[in-house]
Amino acid sequence: MLEQGQREQTRQRILTAAVRRIASEGIDDVRIARIAMDAGVSAALVHYHFVSREALLVEALEHSYDIAGEARMAALDDAGATAAERLRAMIDSCLPAPGEQRDDWLLWVELWLRAARRPDLAETASRLYARLHEWFAEAIRDGIADGEFRVTDVDVLTDRLLALVDGFGLRVLIGDDAVSLARARDEVWSVAAAALGI
């Protein structure tokens, strides 16, 4: 019998493998056997941990979000960074740059499509958005407290910024020639800067 630490490590390996496979193949085309092979476990063990493809997608997305969040926070942990520098870096980290950020985006798109058709997944999407919203809102409130930002409604501004990130990010993800990653960053930041009074 595996002890708790080993079970958690196995679960993390499965989730990491699932993130890669779902991002490259899509949740409908992904094969549990391939995830199991990538994770170095049996297909039965994957089925033991995840009762459905949707459950696997949700947990893979949450896993990806947590890992990306840790990386984002570590990258922004510079005590000398201004609130504006921190917020700008947060915006950059939420756009689909090549690599893991693009993979995160592909998982989000998979969740959006499923949540639009499945009310039970809409709750998961809302919960993850609430976490992202709070992360941005906290950074904006910190800037207000430091006297760096002038904002009347933090929640409204946060929703607008996330909507801009989603809209421009989706165009970057699909390879729209009119919206490069650099343009997406500049467009979102220009709205943010004007709204923050900086």
Backbone as JSON Lines, residues from 0, in Angstrom:
{"i":0,"aa":"M","n":[0.84,-1.18,0.0],"ca":[0.0,0.0,0.0],"c":[0.89,1.25,0.0]}
{"i":1,"aa":"L","n":[0.58,2.17,-0.87],"ca":[1.37,3.4,-0.95],"c":[1.04,4.3,0.24]}
{"i":2,"aa":"E","n":[2.07,4.91,0.82],"ca":[1.81,5.86,1.88],"c":[1.32,7.17,1.28]}
{"i":3,"aa":"Q","n":[0.79,8.05,2.13],"ca":[0.16,9.29,1.67],"c":[1.07,10.12,0.78]}
{"i":4,"aa":"G","n":[2.33,10.29,1.16],"ca":[3.28,11.09,0.37],"c":[3.48,10.52,-1.02]}
{"i":5,"aa":"Q","n":[3.59,9.2,-1.1],"ca":[3.78,8.55,-2.41],"c":[2.53,8.67,-3.26]}
{"i":6,"aa":"R","n":[1.35,8.53,-2.62],"ca":[0.09,8.69,-3.36],"c":[-0.02,10.1,-3.94]}
{"i":7,"aa":"E","n":[0.36,11.09,-3.15],"ca":[0.27,12.47,-3.62],"c":[1.27,12.72,-4.76]}
{"i":8,"aa":"Q","n":[2.48,12.17,-4.65],"ca":[3.46,12.32,-5.74],"c":[2.95,11.66,-7.02]}
{"i":9,"aa":"T","n":[2.35,10.5,-6.89],"ca":[1.8,9.81,-8.05],"c":[0.69,10.65,-8.69]}
{"i":10,"aa":"R","n":[-0.18,11.18,-7.86],"ca":[-1.28,12.02,-8.34],"c":[-0.74,13.25,-9.07]}
{"i":11,"aa":"Q","n":[0.3,13.87,-8.52],"ca":[0.91,15.04,-9.15],"c":[1.51,14.68,-10.51]}
{"i":12,"aa":"R","n":[2.15,13.51,-10.6],"ca":[2.71,13.07,-11.89],"c":[1.6,12.85,-12.91]}
{"i":13,"aa":"I","n":[0.5,12.26,-12.48],"ca":[-0.63,12.04,-13.38],"c":[-1.17,13.38,-13.87]}
{"i":14,"aa":"L","n":[-1.34,14.33,-12.95],"ca":[-1.88,15.64,-13.33],"c":[-0.94,16.38,-14.28]}
{"i":15,"aa":"T","n":[0.35,16.31,-14.03],"ca":[1.31,16.97,-14.92],"c":[1.25,16.36,-16.31]}
{"i":16,"aa":"A","n":[1.18,15.03,-16.37],"ca":[1.06,14.35,-17.66],"c":[-0.25,14.71,-18.34]}
{"i":17,"aa":"A","n":[-1.32,14.81,-17.57],"ca":[-2.63,15.16,-18.13],"c":[-2.63,16.57,-18.71]}
{"i":18,"aa":"V","n":[-2.0,17.51,-18.01],"ca":[-1.92,18.89,-18.52],"c":[-1.29,18.88,-19.91]}
{"i":19,"aa":"R","n":[-0.16,18.18,-20.05],"ca":[0.54,18.16,-21.34],"c":[-0.3,17.51,-22.43]}
{"i":20,"aa":"R","n":[-0.92,16.39,-22.09],"ca":[-1.71,15.66,-23.09],"c":[-2.97,16.42,-23.49]}
{"i":21,"aa":"I","n":[-3.67,16.98,-22.52],"ca":[-4.89,17.72,-22.84],"c":[-4.56,18.94,-23.68]}
{"i":22,"aa":"A","n":[-3.45,19.62,-23.34],"ca":[-3.05,20.8,-24.12],"c":[-2.69,20.43,-25.55]}
{"i":23,"aa":"S","n":[-2.08,19.27,-25.74],"ca":[-1.64,18.9,-27.09],"c":[-2.72,18.2,-27.91]}
{"i":24,"aa":"E","n":[-3.64,17.47,-27.24],"ca":[-4.61,16.66,-27.96],"c":[-6.06,17.06,-27.76]}
{"i":25,"aa":"G","n":[-6.34,17.83,-26.72],"ca":[-7.73,18.15,-26.39],"c":[-8.32,17.06,-25.52]}
{"i":26,"aa":"I","n":[-9.25,17.44,-24.66],"ca":[-9.79,16.48,-23.7],"c":[-10.54,15.34,-24.38]}
{"i":27,"aa":"D","n":[-11.2,15.61,-25.5],"ca":[-11.97,14.56,-26.17],"c":[-11.09,13.52,-26.85]}
{"i":28,"aa":"D","n":[-9.91,13.92,-27.27],"ca":[-9.03,13.0,-27.99],"c":[-7.95,12.37,-27.1]}
{"i":29,"aa":"V","n":[-7.81,12.87,-25.9],"ca":[-6.76,12.35,-25.04],"c":[-7.1,10.92,-24.62]}
{"i":30,"aa":"R","n":[-6.11,10.09,-24.55],"ca":[-6.27,8.7,-24.15],"c":[-5.68,8.51,-22.76]}
{"i":31,"aa":"I","n":[-6.48,7.92,-21.89],"ca":[-6.03,7.69,-20.51],"c":[-4.76,6.84,-20.51]}
{"i":32,"aa":"A","n":[-4.66,5.89,-21.44],"ca":[-3.47,5.04,-21.5],"c":[-2.21,5.87,-21.77]}
{"i":33,"aa":"R","n":[-2.33,6.92,-22.59],"ca":[-1.17,7.76,-22.87],"c":[-0.77,8.59,-21.64]}
{"i":34,"aa":"I","n":[-1.78,9.11,-20.95],"ca":[-1.48,9.84,-19.72],"c":[-0.79,8.92,-18.73]}
{"i":35,"aa":"A","n":[-1.31,7.71,-18.6],"ca":[-0.71,6.74,-17.68],"c":[0.73,6.44,-18.07]}
{"i":36,"aa":"M","n":[0.97,6.24,-19.36],"ca":[2.33,5.95,-19.83],"c":[3.25,7.13,-19.53]}
{"i":37,"aa":"D","n":[2.79,8.36,-19.8],"ca":[3.6,9.55,-19.53],"c":[3.92,9.7,-18.05]}
{"i":38,"aa":"A","n":[2.95,9.31,-17.21],"ca":[3.13,9.45,-15.76],"c":[3.85,8.26,-15.14]}
{"i":39,"aa":"G","n":[4.02,7.19,-15.93],"ca":[4.69,6.0,-15.41],"c":[3.82,5.2,-14.45]}
{"i":40,"aa":"V","n":[2.49,5.19,-14.72],"ca":[1.56,4.45,-13.87],"c":[0.64,3.63,-14.77]}
{"i":41,"aa":"S","n":[-0.22,2.82,-14.15],"ca":[-1.17,2.03,-14.93],"c":[-2.4,2.89,-15.26]}
{"i":42,"aa":"A","n":[-3.09,2.51,-16.34],"ca":[-4.33,3.19,-16.7],"c":[-5.37,3.03,-15.59]}
{"i":43,"aa":"A","n":[-5.36,1.88,-14.93],"ca":[-6.3,1.64,-13.84],"c":[-6.1,2.66,-12.71]}
{"i":44,"aa":"L","n":[-4.86,3.02,-12.46],"ca":[-4.58,3.99,-11.4],"c":[-5.09,5.38,-11.78]}
{"i":45,"aa":"V","n":[-4.99,5.74,-13.06],"ca":[-5.54,7.02,-13.51],"c":[-7.05,7.01,-13.3]}
{"i":46,"aa":"H","n":[-7.71,5.91,-13.7],"ca":[-9.16,5.81,-13.53],"c":[-9.55,5.82,-12.04]}
{"i":47,"aa":"Y","n":[-8.7,5.28,-11.21],"ca":[-8.96,5.28,-9.77],"c":[-9.02,6.72,-9.24]}
{"i":48,"aa":"H","n":[-8.1,7.56,-9.7],"ca":[-8.02,8.95,-9.21],"c":[-9.05,9.87,-9.85]}
{"i":49,"aa":"F","n":[-9.45,9.58,-11.09],"ca":[-10.33,10.5,-11.83],"c":[-11.51,9.71,-12.41]}
{"i":50,"aa":"V","n":[-12.71,10.05,-11.97],"ca":[-13.89,9.27,-12.33],"c":[-14.38,9.56,-13.75]}
{"i":51,"aa":"S","n":[-13.95,10.69,-14.33],"ca":[-14.41,11.03,-15.68],"c":[-13.38,11.94,-16.35]}
{"i":52,"aa":"R","n":[-13.55,12.13,-17.65],"ca":[-12.68,13.06,-18.38],"c":[-12.85,14.48,-17.84]}
{"i":53,"aa":"E","n":[-14.09,14.83,-17.52],"ca":[-14.35,16.17,-17.0],"c":[-13.63,16.38,-15.66]}
{"i":54,"aa":"A","n":[-13.66,15.37,-14.81],"ca":[-12.96,15.47,-13.52],"c":[-11.46,15.62,-13.75]}
{"i":55,"aa":"L","n":[-10.94,14.89,-14.71],"ca":[-9.52,14.99,-15.05],"c":[-9.2,16.38,-15.57]}
{"i":56,"aa":"L","n":[-10.05,16.93,-16.46],"ca":[-9.83,18.27,-16.99],"c":[-9.83,19.3,-15.88]}
{"i":57,"aa":"V","n":[-10.82,19.24,-15.0],"ca":[-10.93,20.21,-13.91],"c":[-9.7,20.16,-13.02]}
{"i":58,"aa":"E","n":[-9.32,18.96,-12.62],"ca":[-8.17,18.86,-11.71],"c":[-6.86,19.22,-12.41]}
{"i":59,"aa":"A","n":[-6.74,18.88,-13.69],"ca":[-5.54,19.26,-14.43],"c":[-5.44,20.77,-14.54]}
{"i":60,"aa":"L","n":[-6.57,21.42,-14.78],"ca":[-6.58,22.88,-14.86],"c":[-6.23,23.5,-13.52]}
{"i":61,"aa":"E","n":[-6.8,22.98,-12.46],"ca":[-6.48,23.51,-11.13],"c":[-5.01,23.28,-10.79]}
{"i":62,"aa":"H","n":[-4.5,22.11,-11.15],"ca":[-3.08,21.8,-10.93],"c":[-2.21,22.78,-11.71]}
{"i":63,"aa":"S","n":[-2.55,22.98,-12.97],"ca":[-1.8,23.9,-13.81],"c":[-1.86,25.32,-13.24]}
{"i":64,"aa":"Y","n":[-3.05,25.73,-12.8],"ca":[-3.23,27.07,-12.23],"c":[-2.37,27.24,-10.98]}
{"i":65,"aa":"D","n":[-2.36,26.22,-10.11],"ca":[-1.57,26.31,-8.88],"c":[-0.08,26.37,-9.18]}
{"i":66,"aa":"I","n":[0.39,25.54,-10.1],"ca":[1.82,25.53,-10.45],"c":[2.2,26.87,-11.08]}
{"i":67,"aa":"A","n":[1.36,27.34,-12.01],"ca":[1.63,28.62,-12.67],"c":[1.58,29.75,-11.65]}
{"i":68,"aa":"G","n":[0.62,29.66,-10.72],"ca":[0.51,30.69,-9.69],"c":[1.75,30.77,-8.82]}
{"i":69,"aa":"E","n":[2.29,29.61,-8.45],"ca":[3.52,29.59,-7.65],"c":[4.66,30.23,-8.44]}
{"i":70,"aa":"A","n":[4.77,29.89,-9.71],"ca":[5.82,30.45,-10.55],"c":[5.65,31.95,-10.7]}
{"i":71,"aa":"R","n":[4.38,32.39,-10.9],"ca":[4.11,33.82,-11.04],"c":[4.5,34.57,-9.78]}
{"i":72,"aa":"M","n":[4.1,34.03,-8.63],"ca":[4.39,34.72,-7.37],"c":[5.88,34.75,-7.1]}
{"i":73,"aa":"A","n":[6.58,33.67,-7.43],"ca":[8.04,33.66,-7.24],"c":[8.69,34.71,-8.12]}
{"i":74,"aa":"A","n":[8.21,34.84,-9.35],"ca":[8.79,35.81,-10.28],"c":[8.51,37.24,-9.84]}
{"i":75,"aa":"L","n":[7.42,37.44,-9.1],"ca":[7.04,38.79,-8.68],"c":[7.42,39.09,-7.24]}
{"i":76,"aa":"D","n":[8.21,38.24,-6.65],"ca":[8.53,38.36,-5.24],"c":[9.62,39.38,-4.96]}
{"i":77,"aa":"D","n":[9.94,40.18,-5.92],"ca":[10.95,41.22,-5.76],"c":[10.37,42.33,-4.9]}
{"i":78,"aa":"A","n":[10.91,42.5,-3.71],"ca":[10.38,43.48,-2.76],"c":[10.48,44.91,-3.31]}
{"i":79,"aa":"G","n":[11.38,45.14,-4.25],"ca":[11.56,46.49,-4.79],"c":[10.61,46.83,-5.93]}
{"i":80,"aa":"A","n":[9.79,45.87,-6.36],"ca":[8.89,46.13,-7.49],"c":[7.76,47.05,-7.07]}
{"i":81,"aa":"T","n":[7.41,48.0,-7.92],"ca":[6.26,48.86,-7.65],"c":[4.99,48.07,-7.92]}
{"i":82,"aa":"A","n":[3.87,48.6,-7.45],"ca":[2.59,47.94,-7.71],"c":[2.32,47.88,-9.21]}
{"i":83,"aa":"A","n":[2.7,48.93,-9.93],"ca":[2.5,48.95,-11.39],"c":[3.34,47.87,-12.06]}
{"i":84,"aa":"E","n":[4.59,47.71,-11.63],"ca":[5.46,46.68,-12.22],"c":[4.9,45.29,-11.93]}
{"i":85,"aa":"R","n":[4.41,45.12,-10.72],"ca":[3.83,43.83,-10.34],"c":[2.6,43.53,-11.2]}
{"i":86,"aa":"L","n":[1.7,44.51,-11.34],"ca":[0.48,44.29,-12.11],"c":[0.79,44.04,-13.58]}
{"i":87,"aa":"R","n":[1.74,44.77,-14.11],"ca":[2.11,44.56,-15.51],"c":[2.65,43.15,-15.72]}
{"i":88,"aa":"A","n":[3.48,42.68,-14.79],"ca":[4.02,41.32,-14.88],"c":[2.9,40.29,-14.75]}
{"i":89,"aa":"M","n":[1.9,40.58,-13.94],"ca":[0.76,39.67,-13.8],"c":[0.0,39.56,-15.11]}
{"i":90,"aa":"I","n":[-0.23,40.7,-15.75],"ca":[-0.91,40.7,-17.05],"c":[-0.1,39.86,-18.05]}
{"i":91,"aa":"D","n":[1.21,40.11,-18.1],"ca":[2.06,39.33,-19.02],"c":[1.97,37.84,-18.75]}
{"i":92,"aa":"S","n":[1.92,37.47,-17.47],"ca":[1.92,36.05,-17.11],"c":[0.58,35.38,-17.42]}
{"i":93,"aa":"C","n":[-0.44,36.17,-17.69],"ca":[-1.76,35.6,-17.99],"c":[-2.08,35.57,-19.48]}
{"i":94,"aa":"L","n":[-1.15,36.0,-20.3],"ca":[-1.33,35.92,-21.76],"c":[-0.65,34.67,-22.29]}
{"i":95,"aa":"P","n":[-1.1,34.14,-23.42],"ca":[-0.59,32.84,-23.91],"c":[0.78,32.91,-24.59]}
{"i":96,"aa":"A","n":[1.8,33.22,-23.8],"ca":[3.16,33.17,-24.32],"c":[3.5,31.71,-24.63]}
{"i":97,"aa":"P","n":[4.43,31.48,-25.57],"ca":[4.78,30.1,-25.91],"c":[5.23,29.31,-24.68]}
{"i":98,"aa":"G","n":[4.92,28.03,-24.66],"ca":[5.32,27.16,-23.56],"c":[4.17,26.88,-22.61]}
{"i":99,"aa":"E","n":[4.46,26.89,-21.31],"ca":[3.47,26.51,-20.32],"c":[2.27,27.45,-20.28]}
{"i":100,"aa":"Q","n":[2.5,28.75,-20.52],"ca":[1.37,29.67,-20.5],"c":[0.38,29.35,-21.63]}
{"i":101,"aa":"R","n":[0.91,28.96,-22.78],"ca":[0.03,28.57,-23.89],"c":[-0.74,27.29,-23.53]}
{"i":102,"aa":"D","n":[-0.05,26.34,-22.89],"ca":[-0.72,25.12,-22.45],"c":[-1.84,25.43,-21.46]}
{"i":103,"aa":"D","n":[-1.58,26.36,-20.52],"ca":[-2.61,26.77,-19.57],"c":[-3.83,27.3,-20.31]}
{"i":104,"aa":"W","n":[-3.57,28.1,-21.33],"ca":[-4.66,28.68,-22.11],"c":[-5.49,27.6,-22.8]}
{"i":105,"aa":"L","n":[-4.83,26.62,-23.35],"ca":[-5.56,25.54,-24.03],"c":[-6.46,24.8,-23.06]}
{"i":106,"aa":"L","n":[-6.01,24.61,-21.83],"ca":[-6.86,23.99,-20.82],"c":[-8.06,24.87,-20.48]}
{"i":107,"aa":"W","n":[-7.82,26.19,-20.37],"ca":[-8.92,27.12,-20.11],"c":[-9.97,27.03,-21.22]}
{"i":108,"aa":"V","n":[-9.51,27.01,-22.47],"ca":[-10.45,26.94,-23.59],"c":[-11.27,25.65,-23.52]}
{"i":109,"aa":"E","n":[-10.61,24.55,-23.18],"ca":[-11.33,23.29,-23.02],"c":[-12.41,23.43,-21.93]}
{"i":110,"aa":"L","n":[-12.05,24.08,-20.82],"ca":[-13.02,24.26,-19.74],"c":[-14.16,25.18,-20.18]}
{"i":111,"aa":"W","n":[-13.85,26.28,-20.86],"ca":[-14.89,27.2,-21.33],"c":[-15.91,26.46,-22.19]}
{"i":112,"aa":"L","n":[-15.42,25.67,-23.14],"ca":[-16.32,24.95,-24.05],"c":[-17.21,23.98,-23.29]}
{"i":113,"aa":"R","n":[-16.63,23.25,-22.35],"ca":[-17.4,22.28,-21.6],"c":[-18.36,22.98,-20.65]}
{"i":114,"aa":"A","n":[-17.91,24.05,-19.99],"ca":[-18.76,24.76,-19.03],"c":[-19.96,25.4,-19.71]}
{"i":115,"aa":"A","n":[-19.8,25.78,-20.98],"ca":[-20.92,26.38,-21.72],"c":[-22.03,25.36,-21.96]}
{"i":116,"aa":"R","n":[-21.68,24.09,-21.95],"ca":[-22.66,23.03,-22.21],"c":[-23.05,22.25,-20.96]}
{"i":117,"aa":"R","n":[-22.21,22.35,-19.94],"ca":[-22.42,21.55,-18.73],"c":[-22.5,22.46,-17.5]}
{"i":118,"aa":"P","n":[-23.67,22.7,-16.95],"ca":[-23.8,23.59,-15.79],"c":[-22.93,23.19,-14.6]}
{"i":119,"aa":"D","n":[-22.68,21.89,-14.41],"ca":[-21.84,21.47,-13.29],"c":[-20.41,21.97,-13.43]}
{"i":120,"aa":"L","n":[-19.94,22.17,-14.66],"ca":[-18.59,22.68,-14.86],"c":[-18.54,24.21,-14.82]}
{"i":121,"aa":"A","n":[-19.68,24.85,-15.01],"ca":[-19.72,26.31,-14.92],"c":[-19.3,26.77,-13.53]}
{"i":122,"aa":"E","n":[-19.66,25.99,-12.51],"ca":[-19.28,26.33,-11.14],"c":[-17.76,26.28,-10.97]}
{"i":123,"aa":"T","n":[-17.12,25.29,-11.59],"ca":[-15.66,25.19,-11.52],"c":[-15.01,26.38,-12.22]}
{"i":124,"aa":"A","n":[-15.52,26.72,-13.4],"ca":[-14.97,27.86,-14.13],"c":[-15.12,29.14,-13.32]}
{"i":125,"aa":"S","n":[-16.27,29.32,-12.7],"ca":[-16.5,30.51,-11.88],"c":[-15.56,30.55,-10.69]}
{"i":126,"aa":"R","n":[-15.33,29.4,-10.06],"ca":[-14.44,29.34,-8.9],"c":[-13.01,29.7,-9.28]}
{"i":127,"aa":"L","n":[-12.55,29.19,-10.43],"ca":[-11.19,29.51,-10.87],"c":[-11.07,30.99,-11.25]}
{"i":128,"aa":"Y","n":[-12.11,31.51,-11.89],"ca":[-12.11,32.94,-12.21],"c":[-12.08,33.78,-10.93]}
{"i":129,"aa":"A","n":[-12.8,33.35,-9.9],"ca":[-12.81,34.08,-8.64],"c":[-11.41,34.14,-8.04]}
{"i":130,"aa":"R","n":[-10.67,33.05,-8.15],"ca":[-9.28,33.04,-7.64],"c":[-8.42,34.03,-8.43]}
{"i":131,"aa":"L","n":[-8.56,34.02,-9.76],"ca":[-7.8,34.93,-10.6],"c":[-8.2,36.37,-10.31]}
{"i":132,"aa":"H","n":[-9.49,36.61,-10.16],"ca":[-10.0,37.94,-9.86],"c":[-9.4,38.45,-8.55]}
{"i":133,"aa":"E","n":[-9.39,37.62,-7.54],"ca":[-8.87,38.04,-6.24],"c":[-7.37,38.35,-6.31]}
{"i":134,"aa":"W","n":[-6.64,37.59,-7.1],"ca":[-5.2,37.83,-7.25],"c":[-4.96,39.23,-7.84]}
{"i":135,"aa":"F","n":[-5.71,39.57,-8.89],"ca":[-5.57,40.89,-9.5],"c":[-6.08,41.99,-8.57]}
{"i":136,"aa":"A","n":[-7.23,41.76,-7.95],"ca":[-7.82,42.78,-7.08],"c":[-6.89,43.09,-5.92]}
{"i":137,"aa":"E","n":[-6.26,42.07,-5.37],"ca":[-5.33,42.29,-4.26],"c":[-4.15,43.17,-4.69]}
{"i":138,"aa":"A","n":[-3.63,42.92,-5.88],"ca":[-2.52,43.74,-6.38],"c":[-2.96,45.19,-6.57]}
{"i":139,"aa":"I","n":[-4.18,45.39,-7.06],"ca":[-4.69,46.75,-7.26],"c":[-4.9,47.43,-5.9]}
{"i":140,"aa":"R","n":[-5.47,46.7,-4.95],"ca":[-5.67,47.28,-3.61],"c":[-4.34,47.66,-2.97]}
{"i":141,"aa":"D","n":[-3.31,46.82,-3.19],"ca":[-1.97,47.15,-2.65],"c":[-1.48,48.46,-3.25]}
{"i":142,"aa":"G","n":[-1.69,48.65,-4.56],"ca":[-1.27,49.89,-5.22],"c":[-2.03,51.09,-4.72]}
{"i":143,"aa":"I","n":[-3.3,50.91,-4.39],"ca":[-4.1,52.01,-3.81],"c":[-3.56,52.37,-2.43]}
{"i":144,"aa":"A","n":[-3.31,51.33,-1.63],"ca":[-2.8,51.55,-0.27],"c":[-1.45,52.27,-0.28]}
{"i":145,"aa":"D","n":[-0.64,51.99,-1.29],"ca":[0.68,52.64,-1.41],"c":[0.58,54.03,-2.03]}
{"i":146,"aa":"G","n":[-0.61,54.44,-2.45],"ca":[-0.79,55.74,-3.07],"c":[-0.37,55.78,-4.53]}
{"i":147,"aa":"E","n":[-0.14,54.61,-5.1],"ca":[0.33,54.53,-6.49],"c":[-0.83,54.53,-7.49]}
{"i":148,"aa":"F","n":[-1.96,53.91,-7.1],"ca":[-3.12,53.83,-7.98],"c":[-4.27,54.67,-7.43]}
{"i":149,"aa":"R","n":[-5.08,55.18,-8.34],"ca":[-6.31,55.89,-7.98],"c":[-7.46,55.18,-8.7]}
{"i":150,"aa":"V","n":[-8.18,54.35,-7.94],"ca":[-9.26,53.54,-8.51],"c":[-10.49,53.68,-7.62]}
{"i":151,"aa":"T","n":[-11.65,53.85,-8.25],"ca":[-12.87,53.97,-7.46],"c":[-13.54,52.61,-7.21]}
{"i":152,"aa":"D","n":[-13.46,51.69,-8.17],"ca":[-14.11,50.39,-8.01],"c":[-13.15,49.28,-8.45]}
{"i":153,"aa":"V","n":[-12.5,48.67,-7.49],"ca":[-11.48,47.65,-7.76],"c":[-12.07,46.45,-8.49]}
{"i":154,"aa":"D","n":[-13.25,46.0,-8.07],"ca":[-13.84,44.8,-8.68],"c":[-14.21,45.02,-10.14]}
{"i":155,"aa":"V","n":[-14.77,46.19,-10.45],"ca":[-15.14,46.48,-11.84],"c":[-13.89,46.55,-12.71]}
{"i":156,"aa":"L","n":[-12.86,47.23,-12.23],"ca":[-11.62,47.33,-13.01],"c":[-11.0,45.95,-13.2]}
{"i":157,"aa":"T","n":[-11.01,45.13,-12.16],"ca":[-10.45,43.78,-12.27],"c":[-11.19,42.97,-13.33]}
{"i":158,"aa":"D","n":[-12.51,43.04,-13.32],"ca":[-13.29,42.32,-14.33],"c":[-12.94,42.8,-15.74]}
{"i":159,"aa":"R","n":[-12.79,44.11,-15.91],"ca":[-12.46,44.64,-17.23],"c":[-11.08,44.17,-17.69]}
{"i":160,"aa":"L","n":[-10.13,44.19,-16.78],"ca":[-8.78,43.75,-17.15],"c":[-8.77,42.27,-17.53]}
{"i":161,"aa":"L","n":[-9.47,41.45,-16.77],"ca":[-9.51,40.02,-17.09],"c":[-10.23,39.78,-18.41]}
{"i":162,"aa":"A","n":[-11.27,40.57,-18.69],"ca":[-11.97,40.43,-19.98],"c":[-11.04,40.81,-21.13]}
{"i":163,"aa":"L","n":[-10.23,41.85,-20.94],"ca":[-9.26,42.24,-21.97],"c":[-8.2,41.16,-22.16]}
{"i":164,"aa":"V","n":[-7.71,40.62,-21.06],"ca":[-6.71,39.54,-21.14],"c":[-7.31,38.37,-21.91]}
{"i":165,"aa":"D","n":[-8.55,38.0,-21.59],"ca":[-9.2,36.87,-22.27],"c":[-9.38,37.16,-23.76]}
{"i":166,"aa":"G","n":[-9.89,38.34,-24.08],"ca":[-10.17,38.67,-25.47],"c":[-8.92,38.74,-26.33]}
{"i":167,"aa":"F","n":[-7.95,39.5,-25.88],"ca":[-6.7,39.6,-26.64],"c":[-5.93,38.28,-26.59]}
{"i":168,"aa":"G","n":[-5.96,37.61,-25.44],"ca":[-5.25,36.35,-25.31],"c":[-5.77,35.29,-26.27]}
{"i":169,"aa":"L","n":[-7.09,35.24,-26.44],"ca":[-7.67,34.27,-27.36],"c":[-7.21,34.54,-28.8]}
{"i":170,"aa":"R","n":[-7.12,35.8,-29.16],"ca":[-6.66,36.13,-30.52],"c":[-5.19,35.77,-30.72]}
{"i":171,"aa":"V","n":[-4.39,35.95,-29.67],"ca":[-2.98,35.52,-29.75],"c":[-2.93,34.0,-29.88]}
{"i":172,"aa":"L","n":[-3.73,33.31,-29.07],"ca":[-3.72,31.85,-29.06],"c":[-4.05,31.27,-30.43]}
{"i":173,"aa":"I","n":[-5.02,31.86,-31.14],"ca":[-5.42,31.3,-32.43],"c":[-4.53,31.78,-33.58]}
{"i":174,"aa":"G","n":[-3.56,32.64,-33.26],"ca":[-2.62,33.09,-34.28],"c":[-3.16,34.2,-35.16]}
{"i":175,"aa":"D","n":[-4.07,35.01,-34.65],"ca":[-4.61,36.14,-35.39],"c":[-3.47,37.1,-35.73]}
{"i":176,"aa":"D","n":[-3.24,37.31,-37.03],"ca":[-2.14,38.17,-37.47],"c":[-2.26,39.61,-36.97]}
{"i":177,"aa":"A","n":[-3.47,40.04,-36.67],"ca":[-3.68,41.41,-36.23],"c":[-3.31,41.64,-34.76]}
{"i":178,"aa":"V","n":[-3.16,40.55,-33.99],"ca":[-2.88,40.7,-32.56],"c":[-1.7,39.82,-32.16]}
{"i":179,"aa":"S","n":[-0.54,40.44,-32.1],"ca":[0.66,39.73,-31.62],"c":[0.64,39.71,-30.09]}
{"i":180,"aa":"L","n":[1.49,38.9,-29.5],"ca":[1.6,38.87,-28.05],"c":[2.01,40.24,-27.53]}
{"i":181,"aa":"A","n":[2.95,40.89,-28.21],"ca":[3.4,42.23,-27.79],"c":[2.25,43.23,-27.84]}
{"i":182,"aa":"R","n":[1.45,43.16,-28.9],"ca":[0.32,44.09,-29.0],"c":[-0.69,43.82,-27.89]}
{"i":183,"aa":"A","n":[-0.96,42.55,-27.62],"ca":[-1.9,42.2,-26.55],"c":[-1.44,42.79,-25.22]}
{"i":184,"aa":"R","n":[-0.15,42.62,-24.91],"ca":[0.39,43.19,-23.67],"c":[0.18,44.69,-23.62]}
{"i":185,"aa":"D","n":[0.53,45.36,-24.72],"ca":[0.43,46.82,-24.76],"c":[-1.01,47.29,-24.65]}
{"i":186,"aa":"E","n":[-1.93,46.61,-25.33],"ca":[-3.33,47.02,-25.3],"c":[-3.92,46.89,-23.89]}
{"i":187,"aa":"V","n":[-3.68,45.75,-23.26],"ca":[-4.22,45.54,-21.91],"c":[-3.6,46.53,-20.95]}
{"i":188,"aa":"W","n":[-2.28,46.71,-21.05],"ca":[-1.62,47.61,-20.11],"c":[-2.04,49.07,-20.31]}
{"i":189,"aa":"S","n":[-2.27,49.48,-21.54],"ca":[-2.67,50.87,-21.77],"c":[-4.02,51.16,-21.11]}
{"i":190,"aa":"V","n":[-4.95,50.22,-21.18],"ca":[-6.24,50.39,-20.49],"c":[-6.03,50.39,-18.98]}
{"i":191,"aa":"A","n":[-5.2,49.46,-18.5],"ca":[-4.94,49.38,-17.06],"c":[-4.32,50.68,-16.55]}
{"i":192,"aa":"A","n":[-3.31,51.17,-17.24],"ca":[-2.6,52.37,-16.79],"c":[-3.55,53.57,-16.73]}
{"i":193,"aa":"A","n":[-4.39,53.73,-17.75],"ca":[-5.34,54.85,-17.76],"c":[-6.33,54.72,-16.6]}
{"i":194,"aa":"A","n":[-6.82,53.52,-16.38],"ca":[-7.82,53.31,-15.32],"c":[-7.22,53.45,-13.93]}
{"i":195,"aa":"L","n":[-5.93,53.16,-13.8],"ca":[-5.26,53.25,-12.51],"c":[-4.77,54.65,-12.19]}
{"i":196,"aa":"G","n":[-4.84,55.51,-13.2],"ca":[-4.39,56.89,-13.0],"c":[-2.89,57.03,-12.95]}
{"i":197,"aa":"I","n":[-2.17,56.21,-13.73],"ca":[-0.7,56.3,-13.74],"c":[-0.21,56.62,-15.14]}
